[in-house]
């Protein structure tokens, strides 16, 4: 089974979901969004986007089959 509820029960957690420690390592590697340079506001939190990509890579599922609580394809 891939889905398991997290301790806080705020959203499902998956085997592919990043831990807080892993996110702390990855987050500084992502480009910083500078609103003064224009561009669209973020529609989804960056961590959720990374978790969605990891879910597809680990599970091997098609983007259309990504669970609805993750970022839509």
C-alpha positions in Angstrom: 0.0 0.0 0.0 1.4 3.4 -0.9 -0.9 5.7 1.0 -0.7 6.1 4.8 -2.0 8.9 7.0 0.5 11.2 8.6 0.5 11.8 12.3 -1.2 15.2 11.9 -3.9 13.7 9.7 -3.9 17.0 7.7 -3.1 15.3 4.4 -2.2 11.8 3.2 1.5 10.9 3.2 3.0 8.6 0.6 6.1 6.4 0.7 7.6 8.8 -1.8 6.8 11.9 0.3 9.8 13.9 1.5 10.6 14.1 5.2 11.2 17.5 6.8 14.9 16.8 6.9 15.0 15.8 3.2 13.0 19.0 2.2 15.4 21.1 4.2 18.2 19.8 2.0 16.3 20.2 -1.3 14.5 23.5 -0.8 17.6 25.8 -0.9 18.5 24.2 -4.3 15.3 25.4 -5.9 15.3 28.9 -7.6 14.0 31.7 -5.5 10.8 33.3 -6.8 11.3 37.0 -7.2 7.9 38.8 -7.6 9.6 41.9 -8.8 10.8 40.1 -11.9 7.2 39.3 -12.9 5.7 35.9 -13.5 2.7 34.2 -12.2 2.1 33.6 -8.5 2.7 30.0 -7.4 -0.5 27.9 -7.7 0.8 25.0 -5.6 3.4 24.9 -2.8 6.8 23.8 -4.1 7.1 20.9 -1.7 3.8 19.5 -3.0 5.1 19.8 -6.6 8.3 17.9 -5.7 6.3 15.3 -3.7 4.1 14.7 -6.8 7.1 14.3 -9.1 8.6 11.8 -6.7 5.3 9.9 -6.4 5.2 9.4 -10.2 8.8 8.3 -10.3 8.6 5.9 -7.3 5.2 4.4 -8.1 5.6 4.3 -11.9 2.0 5.5 -12.3 0.8 7.7 -15.2 0.4 11.4 -14.5 -3.3 11.0 -15.1 -3.5 8.6 -12.3 -1.8 10.8 -9.7 -4.0 11.0 -6.5 -6.2 14.1 -6.3 -4.5 15.4 -3.1 -1.3 15.9 -5.1 -0.7 18.4 -7.9 -2.8 17.7 -11.0 -1.0 16.9 -14.2 
